[in-house]
Amino acid sequence: MTEDKKTRIAAAFAQLAARRPIDKITVKELVAQCGISRQTFYYHFQDLLEVMEWLVQQIIQQALTNSLAADSPQKAMEEFIQVSQQHRDLLLRLLSSQRRAQVERIFVQAMRESIRQMIFRQKPDLAVDHQDLEVALSFYAYATAGVVFENSQRSGIATEQLAEKLCRLLSGKMIPLAEMLPTED
């Protein structure tokens, strides 16, 4: 029952966000939209920021779950791109709000976990320094999220094509930067 109420509150938030700027939505409006009391709202969420974070986490969690079940890195990447397109209007409103940093953080964390899982699925016995792995995961997660955010501003992007390009970039096959960088002698 609690999840149903949370889902209902989050859906009402998304409906309000479709009509007006996110930063202008109030708890009073939200509870009226849901047909619940303020007490019920505060039982489930501390504030509107928590509603927004919960909503984004639910959307991204579904993409993460689907990406981890994908049979290839490209299909996994497609899941995140598809989610950004399916929820394009909400994502753009969130990214243009004062909540941008929280939205980016949630998305990057999910992307980071997906990339981590992809790495260890492909190379289960990978021996890599923990700090090196963390730097690489941060780099890839932020870069990938940035490209997905940039492309979410356009409607009708070619999901498969963008996923393929991101996978080639991440693998070093698109631009072999290692060959261009100075080597240590």
N, CA and C of each residue as an Amber inpcrd file, in Angstrom:
protein
   555
   0.8180000  -1.1960000   0.0000000   0.0000000   0.0000000   0.0000000
   0.8650000   1.2640000   0.0000000   1.9660000   1.2480000   0.7660000
   2.8510000   2.4080000   0.8290000   3.4330000   2.7200000  -0.5430000
   3.8900000   1.6980000  -1.2650000   4.4490000   1.9160000  -2.6020000
   3.3960000   2.4760000  -3.5470000   2.1490000   2.0180000  -3.4000000
   1.0710000   2.5430000  -4.2470000   0.8790000   4.0390000  -4.0180000
   0.8920000   4.4570000  -2.7630000   0.7360000   5.8840000  -2.4480000
   1.9230000   6.6700000  -2.9730000   3.1220000   6.1420000  -2.7770000
   4.3160000   6.8270000  -3.2670000   4.2620000   6.9610000  -4.7880000
   3.8510000   5.8990000  -5.4350000   3.7300000   5.9160000  -6.8890000
   2.6780000   6.9350000  -7.3200000   1.5780000   6.9780000  -6.6090000
   0.5080000   7.9270000  -6.9180000   0.9770000   9.3750000  -6.7350000
   1.7010000   9.6300000  -5.6610000   2.2270000  10.9730000  -5.4020000
   3.2280000  11.3560000  -6.4920000   4.1080000  10.4310000  -6.8320000
   5.1210000  10.7050000  -7.8620000   4.4710000  10.9350000  -9.2250000
   3.4370000  10.1650000  -9.5380000   2.7290000  10.3480000 -10.8140000
   2.0540000  11.7220000 -10.8540000   1.4920000  12.1310000  -9.7500000
   0.8630000  13.4560000  -9.6900000   1.9190000  14.5510000  -9.8430000
   3.0850000  14.3320000  -9.2500000   4.1890000  15.2860000  -9.4020000
   4.5670000  15.4000000 -10.8800000   4.6870000  14.2670000 -11.5570000
   5.0420000  14.2660000 -12.9790000   3.9680000  14.9800000 -13.8070000
   2.6990000  14.7890000 -13.4600000   1.6150000  15.4800000 -14.1740000
   1.7150000  16.9840000 -13.9850000   1.9690000  17.4100000 -12.7530000
   2.1230000  18.8480000 -12.4910000   3.3500000  19.3980000 -13.2220000
   4.4250000  18.6090000 -13.2190000   5.6670000  19.0430000 -13.8690000
   5.4850000  19.1950000 -15.3820000   4.5460000  18.4730000 -15.9440000
   4.2840000  18.5780000 -17.3790000   3.5940000  19.8980000 -17.7270000
   2.9510000  20.4900000 -16.7320000   2.1850000  21.7160000 -16.9800000
   2.8590000  22.9960000 -16.5100000   3.7720000  22.8660000 -15.5570000
   4.3740000  24.0860000 -15.0110000   5.7970000  23.8340000 -14.5580000
   6.5490000  24.9060000 -14.3350000   7.9410000  24.7330000 -13.8950000
   8.0200000  23.9650000 -12.5780000   8.9620000  23.0690000 -12.5060000
   9.1080000  22.2150000 -11.3260000   9.3450000  23.0290000 -10.0620000
  10.1090000  24.0820000 -10.1810000  10.4290000  24.9050000  -9.0130000
   9.2140000  25.6480000  -8.4680000   8.1280000  25.6820000  -9.2130000
   6.9070000  26.3830000  -8.7810000   5.8750000  25.4400000  -8.1660000
   6.1120000  24.1420000  -8.2320000   5.1680000  23.1680000  -7.6740000
   5.2490000  23.2230000  -6.1560000   4.0840000  23.1960000  -5.5160000
   4.0320000  23.2310000  -4.0500000   3.4160000  21.9410000  -3.5140000
   3.6770000  21.6760000  -2.2500000   3.0790000  20.5120000  -1.5970000
   1.5600000  20.6460000  -1.6100000   1.0670000  21.8470000  -1.4000000
  -0.3780000  22.0910000  -1.4020000  -1.0000000  21.6600000  -2.7320000
  -0.3770000  22.0500000  -3.8390000  -0.8730000  21.6470000  -5.1660000
  -0.8110000  20.1420000  -5.3450000   0.2840000  19.5680000  -4.9050000
   0.4980000  18.1340000  -5.0950000  -0.5340000  17.3140000  -4.3340000
  -0.7800000  17.6680000  -3.0810000  -1.7690000  16.8970000  -2.3120000
  -3.1710000  17.0770000  -2.9060000  -3.4580000  18.2690000  -3.4350000
  -4.7560000  18.4870000  -4.0850000  -4.8680000  17.6280000  -5.3470000
  -3.7860000  17.5610000  -6.0980000  -3.7550000  16.7440000  -7.3190000
  -3.9800000  15.2650000  -6.9910000  -3.4080000  14.8150000  -5.8850000
  -3.5120000  13.3980000  -5.4780000  -4.8050000  13.0930000  -4.7420000
  -5.3970000  14.1180000  -4.1500000  -6.5740000  13.8730000  -3.3190000
  -6.2060000  13.2390000  -1.9940000  -5.0610000  13.6330000  -1.4500000
  -4.6010000  13.1140000  -0.1590000  -4.3720000  14.2880000   0.7940000
  -4.1520000  13.9770000   2.0570000  -3.8830000  15.0310000   3.0400000
  -2.3880000  15.3390000   3.0720000  -2.0630000  16.5110000   3.6180000
  -0.6500000  16.8700000   3.8070000   0.0220000  15.8500000   4.7150000
  -0.7150000  15.3700000   5.7020000  -0.1650000  14.3830000   6.6380000
   0.2310000  13.1050000   5.8910000  -0.5950000  12.6830000   4.9650000
  -0.2820000  11.4940000   4.1670000   0.9580000  11.7410000   3.3230000
   1.0240000  12.9300000   2.7200000   2.2030000  13.2740000   1.9280000
   3.4530000  13.1650000   2.7930000   3.4360000  13.8150000   3.9550000
   4.6360000  13.8470000   4.8070000   4.9320000  12.5020000   5.4690000
   3.9670000  11.6120000   5.4820000   4.2300000  10.2540000   5.9570000
   5.1520000   9.5280000   4.9570000   4.9630000   9.8210000   3.6640000
   5.7070000   9.1310000   2.6160000   6.9610000   9.8670000   2.1560000
   6.9400000  11.1830000   2.1900000   8.0620000  11.9860000   1.7070000
   8.3290000  13.1480000   2.6540000   9.5940000  13.5260000   2.7550000
   9.9480000  14.6740000   3.5920000   9.5980000  15.9900000   2.9130000
   9.8010000  16.0320000   1.5940000   9.5700000  17.2680000   0.8490000
   9.4590000  16.9450000  -0.6360000   9.2890000  17.9780000  -1.4380000
   9.1460000  17.7890000  -2.8840000  10.4260000  17.2630000  -3.5280000
  11.5730000  17.6550000  -2.9830000  12.8390000  17.1550000  -3.5020000
  12.9040000  15.6350000  -3.3860000  12.4280000  15.1180000  -2.2820000
  12.4340000  13.6650000  -2.1010000  11.4860000  12.9760000  -3.0900000
  10.3620000  13.6060000  -3.3910000   9.4360000  13.0580000  -4.3980000
  10.1350000  12.9940000  -5.7450000  10.7630000  14.1100000  -6.1100000
  11.4550000  14.1740000  -7.3920000  12.5630000  13.1260000  -7.4640000
  13.3520000  13.0170000  -6.4050000  14.4300000  12.0170000  -6.3990000
  13.8680000  10.6070000  -6.4850000  12.7970000  10.3280000  -5.7650000
  12.2040000   8.9960000  -5.7870000  11.6900000   8.6730000  -7.1830000
  11.0240000   9.6430000  -7.8130000  10.5040000   9.4480000  -9.1640000
  11.6350000   9.1570000 -10.1420000  12.6770000   9.9540000 -10.1130000
  13.8200000   9.7430000 -11.0130000  14.4760000   8.3980000 -10.7210000
  14.6270000   8.0620000  -9.4500000  15.2360000   6.7730000  -9.0970000
  14.4180000   5.6060000  -9.6300000  13.0940000   5.7010000  -9.5830000
  12.2500000   4.6280000 -10.1030000  12.4400000   4.4660000 -11.6080000
  12.5010000   5.5860000 -12.3040000  12.6830000   5.5510000 -13.7560000
  14.0530000   4.9640000 -14.0970000  15.0820000   5.4550000 -13.4280000
  16.4440000   5.0030000 -13.7030000  16.6510000   3.5630000 -13.2420000
  16.0330000   3.1770000 -12.1360000  16.1650000   1.8000000 -11.6530000
  15.6270000   0.8150000 -12.6770000  14.5270000   1.1710000 -13.3220000
  13.9890000   0.2980000 -14.3670000  14.9740000   0.1790000 -15.5220000
  15.5860000   1.3020000 -15.9070000  16.5880000   1.2710000 -16.9830000
  17.7900000   0.4400000 -16.5620000  18.2140000   0.5900000 -15.3170000
  19.3540000  -0.1810000 -14.8170000  19.0340000  -1.6710000 -14.8100000
  17.8680000  -2.0290000 -14.3070000  17.4610000  -3.4360000 -14.2830000
  17.4440000  -4.0130000 -15.6970000  16.8570000  -3.2690000 -16.6260000
  16.7990000  -3.7310000 -18.0190000  18.1860000  -3.7890000 -18.6460000
  19.0400000  -2.8100000 -18.3300000  20.3810000  -2.7980000 -18.9200000
  21.2060000  -3.9820000 -18.4210000  21.0320000  -4.3450000 -17.1560000
  21.7900000  -5.4710000 -16.6110000  21.2980000  -6.8080000 -17.1580000
  20.0680000  -6.8410000 -17.6430000  19.5310000  -8.0570000 -18.2500000
  19.8270000  -8.1250000 -19.7520000  20.3510000  -7.0490000 -20.3020000
  20.6290000  -7.0010000 -21.7410000  21.7290000  -7.9900000 -22.1040000
  21.6760000  -8.4650000 -23.3470000  22.6410000  -9.4760000 -23.7780000
  23.9090000  -8.8900000 -24.4000000  24.0100000  -7.5710000 -24.4540000
  25.2250000  -6.9580000 -24.9880000  25.3800000  -5.5580000 -24.3990000
  26.6080000  -5.0380000 -24.3810000  26.8080000  -3.6670000 -23.8970000
  25.9930000  -2.6430000 -24.6920000  25.8590000  -2.8580000 -25.9920000
  25.0850000  -1.9210000 -26.8090000  23.6190000  -1.9270000 -26.3920000
  23.0620000  -3.0960000 -26.1780000  21.6590000  -3.1830000 -25.7440000
  21.4950000  -2.5500000 -24.3640000  22.4880000  -2.7200000 -23.5070000
  22.4410000  -2.1030000 -22.1790000  22.4260000  -0.5820000 -22.3010000
  23.2650000  -0.0520000 -23.1690000  23.3210000   1.3910000 -23.3830000
  22.0110000   1.9010000 -23.9820000  21.4150000   1.1030000 -24.8550000
  20.1440000   1.4890000 -25.4680000  19.0550000   1.7080000 -24.4180000
  19.0950000   0.9240000 -23.3470000  18.0930000   1.0700000 -22.2870000
  18.1110000   2.4800000 -21.7020000  19.2920000   3.0070000 -21.4250000
  19.3920000   4.3500000 -20.8460000  18.9540000   5.4160000 -21.8500000
  19.3020000   5.2130000 -23.0940000  18.9120000   6.1830000 -24.1240000
  17.4030000   6.1610000 -24.3080000  16.8220000   4.9600000 -24.3290000
  15.3720000   4.8410000 -24.4850000  14.6260000   5.4870000 -23.3150000
  15.1390000   5.2790000 -22.1090000  14.5060000   5.8930000 -20.9360000
  14.5680000   7.4110000 -21.0380000  15.7000000   7.9290000 -21.4820000
  15.8150000   9.3850000 -21.6050000  14.8490000   9.9170000 -22.6590000
  14.5740000   9.1310000 -23.6800000  13.6160000   9.5480000 -24.7050000
  12.1680000   9.3800000 -24.2300000  11.8820000   8.2860000 -23.5420000
  10.5260000   8.0510000 -23.0400000  10.0920000   9.1240000 -22.0520000
  11.0330000   9.5800000 -21.2420000  10.7380000  10.5710000 -20.2040000
  11.3870000  11.9110000 -20.5420000  11.5190000  12.1570000 -21.8260000
  12.2340000  13.3270000 -22.3240000  11.7210000  14.6450000 -21.7400000
  10.4180000  14.8680000 -21.7810000   9.8630000  16.1320000 -21.2970000
  10.1390000  16.3280000 -19.8100000   9.9090000  15.2850000 -19.0170000
  10.1800000  15.3770000 -17.5820000  11.6680000  15.5990000 -17.3320000
  12.5020000  14.8610000 -18.0270000  13.9490000  14.9980000 -17.8620000
  14.4080000  16.4180000 -18.1980000  13.9140000  16.9610000 -19.2850000
  14.2980000  18.3210000 -19.6670000  13.8250000  19.3450000 -18.6370000
  12.6340000  19.1530000 -18.1160000  12.1330000  20.0690000 -17.0830000
  12.9780000  19.9510000 -15.8110000  13.3350000  18.7410000 -15.4530000
  14.1660000  18.5400000 -14.2590000  15.5600000  19.1370000 -14.4600000
  16.1060000  18.9580000 -15.6530000  17.4470000  19.4870000 -15.9280000
  17.4640000  21.0090000 -16.0240000  16.3210000  21.6070000 -16.2880000
  16.2850000  23.0630000 -16.3520000  15.8000000  23.6780000 -15.0350000
  15.6180000  22.8410000 -14.0390000  15.1740000  23.3230000 -12.7320000
  16.3660000  23.5020000 -11.7950000  16.0570000  23.9510000 -10.6070000
  17.0910000  24.0740000  -9.5810000  17.5340000  22.7030000  -9.0800000
  16.8770000  21.6680000  -9.5110000  17.1780000  20.2910000  -9.0710000
  18.1190000  19.5680000 -10.0290000  18.6930000  20.2670000 -10.9640000
  19.5520000  19.6620000 -11.9850000  20.6450000  18.7810000 -11.3680000
  21.3160000  19.2790000 -10.3640000  22.4260000  18.5340000  -9.7660000
  21.9610000  17.1870000  -9.2150000  20.7940000  17.1660000  -8.5740000
  20.2860000  15.9040000  -8.0240000  19.9280000  14.9260000  -9.1390000
  19.3180000  15.4260000 -10.1940000  18.9410000  14.5690000 -11.3260000
  20.1920000  13.9800000 -11.9690000  21.1900000  14.8230000 -12.2110000
  22.4390000  14.3460000 -12.8000000  23.0990000  13.2970000 -11.9100000
  23.1270000  13.5550000 -10.5990000  23.7640000  12.6240000  -9.6600000
  23.0910000  11.2510000  -9.7110000  21.7680000  11.2260000  -9.7040000
  21.0280000   9.9610000  -9.7320000  21.3080000   9.2160000 -11.0390000
  21.2630000   9.9320000 -12.1450000  21.4930000   9.3170000 -13.4550000
  22.9220000   8.7930000 -13.5610000  23.8960000   9.5910000 -13.1290000
  25.3030000   9.1850000 -13.2010000  25.5440000   7.9600000 -12.3160000
  24.9500000   7.9230000 -11.1300000  25.1210000   6.7570000 -10.2560000
  24.6010000   5.4810000 -10.9220000  23.4500000   5.5780000 -11.5570000
  22.8950000   4.4080000 -12.2450000  23.7670000   4.0160000 -13.4300000
  24.2380000   4.9960000 -14.1820000  25.1160000   4.7230000 -15.3220000
  26.4050000   4.0760000 -14.8420000  26.9370000   4.5790000 -13.7450000
  28.1720000   4.0430000 -13.1610000  27.9970000   2.5650000 -12.7880000
  26.8780000   2.2560000 -12.1600000  26.6190000   0.8750000 -11.7580000
  26.4440000  -0.0260000 -12.9740000  25.7690000   0.4760000 -13.9920000
  25.5880000  -0.3040000 -15.2120000  26.9370000  -0.5940000 -15.8720000
  27.7840000   0.4150000 -15.9660000  29.1020000   0.2220000 -16.5820000
  29.9450000  -0.7400000 -15.7420000  29.8740000  -0.5980000 -14.4280000
  30.6060000  -1.5240000 -13.5440000  30.1690000  -2.9670000 -13.8140000
  28.8680000  -3.1650000 -13.8820000  28.3390000  -4.5140000 -14.1290000
  28.7610000  -5.0230000 -15.5070000  28.7290000  -4.1490000 -16.5150000
  29.1400000  -4.5550000 -17.8650000  30.6040000  -4.9950000 -17.8730000
  31.4510000  -4.2310000 -17.1860000  32.8820000  -4.5540000 -17.1400000
  33.0930000  -5.9290000 -16.5380000  32.4850000  -6.1580000 -15.3840000
  32.7260000  -7.4270000 -14.6990000  31.9660000  -8.5910000 -15.3030000
  30.9480000  -8.3050000 -16.1050000  30.3020000  -9.3830000 -16.8510000
  31.2040000  -9.8310000 -17.9980000  31.8370000  -8.8610000 -18.6680000
  32.7290000  -9.1680000 -19.7870000  34.0640000  -9.7410000 -19.3050000
  34.5580000  -9.2200000 -18.1940000  35.8670000  -9.6320000 -17.6530000
  35.7260000  -9.9300000 -16.1650000  35.1370000 -11.0780000 -15.8020000
  34.8850000 -11.3740000 -14.3920000  36.1600000 -11.4720000 -13.5410000
  37.2700000 -11.8020000 -14.1580000  38.5170000 -11.9490000 -13.3980000
  39.4490000 -10.7460000 -13.5950000  38.8860000  -9.6150000 -13.9810000
  39.6670000  -8.4070000 -14.2250000  40.3990000  -7.9830000 -12.9590000
  41.7020000  -7.8760000 -13.0810000  42.5200000  -7.4110000 -11.9660000
  42.8960000  -5.9590000 -12.2560000  42.3020000  -5.0590000 -11.4950000
  42.5510000  -3.6370000 -11.7120000  42.6130000  -2.9460000 -10.3450000
  43.4840000  -1.9770000 -10.2590000  43.6090000  -1.2010000  -9.0450000
  42.2680000  -0.5360000  -8.7330000  41.8530000  -0.5690000  -7.4860000
  40.5580000  -0.0250000  -7.0840000  40.4370000   1.4540000  -7.4410000
  41.4700000   2.2320000  -7.1920000  41.4260000   3.6610000  -7.5060000
  41.3540000   3.8950000  -9.0130000  42.0770000   3.1010000  -9.7740000
  42.0010000   3.2100000 -11.2340000  40.5840000   2.9100000 -11.7210000
  39.9860000   1.8730000 -11.1530000  38.6260000   1.4990000 -11.5300000
  37.6490000   2.6280000 -11.2090000  37.7740000   3.2170000 -10.0410000
  36.8650000   4.2930000  -9.6430000  37.0050000   5.5150000 -10.5550000
  38.2360000   5.8610000 -10.9280000  38.4490000   6.9840000 -11.8460000
  37.8380000   6.6660000 -13.2080000  38.0780000   5.4620000 -13.6970000
  37.5330000   5.0680000 -15.0000000  36.0040000   5.0710000 -14.9710000
  35.4120000   4.5220000 -13.9170000  33.9510000   4.5010000 -13.8110000
  33.3730000   5.9090000 -13.7780000  34.0090000   6.7950000 -13.0260000
  33.5400000   8.1900000 -12.9730000  33.6170000   8.8280000 -14.3450000
  34.7380000   8.6560000 -15.0040000  34.9310000   9.2460000 -16.3350000
  33.8640000   8.7360000 -17.3020000  33.7160000   7.4220000 -17.3880000
  32.7680000   6.8430000 -18.3360000  31.3220000   7.2010000 -17.9840000
  30.9850000   7.1820000 -16.6990000  29.6080000   7.4740000 -16.2890000
  29.2420000   8.9230000 -16.5790000  30.1210000   9.8560000 -16.2240000
  29.8250000  11.2670000 -16.4840000  29.7960000  11.5590000 -17.9830000
  30.7310000  10.9910000 -18.7130000  30.7730000  11.2250000 -20.1570000
  29.5180000  10.6670000 -20.8360000  29.1680000   9.4560000 -20.4910000
  28.0020000   8.8220000 -21.1020000  26.7230000   9.5620000 -20.7310000
  26.5730000   9.8950000 -19.4560000  25.3900000  10.6340000 -19.0140000
  25.3060000  11.9780000 -19.7350000  26.4310000  12.6530000 -19.8890000
  26.4410000  13.9330000 -20.5900000  25.9700000  13.8060000 -22.0220000
  26.4270000  12.7790000 -22.7080000  26.0070000  12.5590000 -24.0980000
  24.5090000  12.2260000 -24.1440000  24.0480000  11.4000000 -23.2150000
  22.6230000  11.0440000 -23.1800000  21.7870000  12.2870000 -22.8880000
  22.2170000  13.1180000 -21.9190000  21.4740000  14.3480000 -21.6150000
  21.4340000  15.2670000 -22.8230000  22.5670000  15.4340000 -23.4760000
  22.6280000  16.3020000 -24.6580000  21.6760000  15.8110000 -25.7440000
  21.6720000  14.5060000 -25.9570000  20.8210000  13.9420000 -27.0060000
  19.3520000  13.8890000 -26.6100000  19.0630000  13.9300000 -25.3120000
  17.6580000  13.9230000 -24.8880000  16.9710000  15.2360000 -25.2490000
  17.7490000  16.2460000 -25.5620000  17.1730000  17.5310000 -25.9600000
  16.5970000  17.4680000 -27.3740000  16.9730000  16.4290000 -28.0880000
  16.4510000  16.2440000 -29.4500000  15.4520000  15.0940000 -29.4410000
  14.3690000  15.2690000 -30.1230000  13.4150000  14.1650000 -30.2000000
  13.7770000  13.2870000 -31.3940000  13.3860000  12.0440000 -31.3030000
  13.5700000  11.1270000 -32.4140000  15.0040000  10.7450000 -32.7180000
  15.8440000  10.6740000 -31.6910000  17.2250000  10.2710000 -31.9510000
  17.2720000   8.7820000 -32.2730000  18.2680000   8.3940000 -33.0170000
  18.4440000   6.9880000 -33.3870000  19.1130000   6.2670000 -32.2250000
  18.3040000   5.6310000 -31.4040000  18.7740000   4.9970000 -30.1720000
  19.8770000   3.9860000 -30.4390000  19.6520000   3.0870000 -31.3900000
  20.6300000   2.0430000 -31.6720000  21.9470000   2.6360000 -32.1690000
  21.8410000   3.6440000 -33.0090000  23.0430000   4.2700000 -33.5590000
  23.8380000   4.9880000 -32.4620000  23.1620000   5.7230000 -31.5980000
  23.8590000   6.4130000 -30.5150000  24.4750000   5.4100000 -29.5430000
  23.7560000   4.3450000 -29.2260000  24.2840000   3.3120000 -28.3280000
  25.5330000   2.6640000 -28.9250000  25.4890000   2.4070000 -30.2140000
  26.6450000   1.7970000 -30.8890000  27.8420000   2.7440000 -30.8360000
  27.6140000   4.0250000 -31.0580000  28.7080000   5.0020000 -31.0200000
  29.2850000   5.1210000 -29.6060000  28.4220000   5.1360000 -28.6090000
  28.9130000   5.2100000 -27.2290000  29.7350000   3.9760000 -26.8600000
  29.2890000   2.8140000 -27.2960000  30.0440000   1.5780000 -27.0080000
  31.4020000   1.5890000 -27.7110000  31.4350000   2.0620000 -28.9590000
  32.7240000   2.1560000 -29.6610000  33.6390000   3.1600000 -28.9750000
  33.0730000   4.2600000 -28.5120000  33.8680000   5.2690000 -27.8140000
  34.4290000   4.7000000 -26.5100000  33.5700000   4.0600000 -25.7260000
  34.0030000   3.4950000 -24.4480000  35.0540000   2.3980000 -24.6310000
  34.9720000   1.6700000 -25.7220000  35.9220000   0.5830000 -25.9690000
  37.2440000   1.0790000 -26.5390000  37.2770000   2.3450000 -26.9470000
  38.4940000   2.8980000 -27.5440000  38.5940000   2.6330000 -29.0360000
  37.5600000   2.0610000 -29.6290000  37.5900000   1.7410000 -31.0590000
  37.2280000   2.9360000 -31.9380000  36.5380000   3.9220000 -31.3830000
  36.1330000   5.0770000 -32.1860000  37.3260000   5.9880000 -32.4450000
  37.9560000   6.3800000 -31.3860000  39.1360000   7.2350000 -31.4700000
  40.1770000   6.6210000 -30.5360000  41.2120000   6.0020000 -31.0990000
  42.2090000   5.3430000 -30.2500000  43.1420000   6.3680000 -29.5960000
  42.6390000   7.0130000 -28.5370000  43.4060000   8.0630000 -27.8720000
  44.7510000   7.5590000 -27.3420000  44.7840000   6.3130000 -26.9310000
  46.0260000   5.7720000 -26.3680000  47.1930000   5.8860000 -27.3530000
  46.8870000   5.7640000 -28.6420000  47.9390000   5.8660000 -29.6590000
  48.4220000   7.2960000 -29.8400000  47.6100000   8.2560000 -29.4560000
  47.9540000   9.6630000 -29.6550000  48.6390000  10.2930000 -28.4440000
  48.4650000   9.6760000 -27.3060000  49.0360000  10.2270000 -26.0760000
  50.5190000   9.8660000 -25.9590000  51.3020000  10.7410000 -25.3480000
  52.7220000  10.4130000 -25.1680000  52.8770000   9.1720000 -24.2920000
  53.8520000   8.3820000 -24.5910000  54.1050000   7.1840000 -23.7960000
  55.2430000   7.4350000 -22.8300000  55.1950000   6.6910000 -21.7610000
  56.2800000   6.7750000 -20.7720000  57.3840000   5.8330000 -21.2110000
  58.5750000   6.3270000 -21.2520000  59.7070000   5.4830000 -21.6540000
  60.4910000   4.9980000 -20.4770000
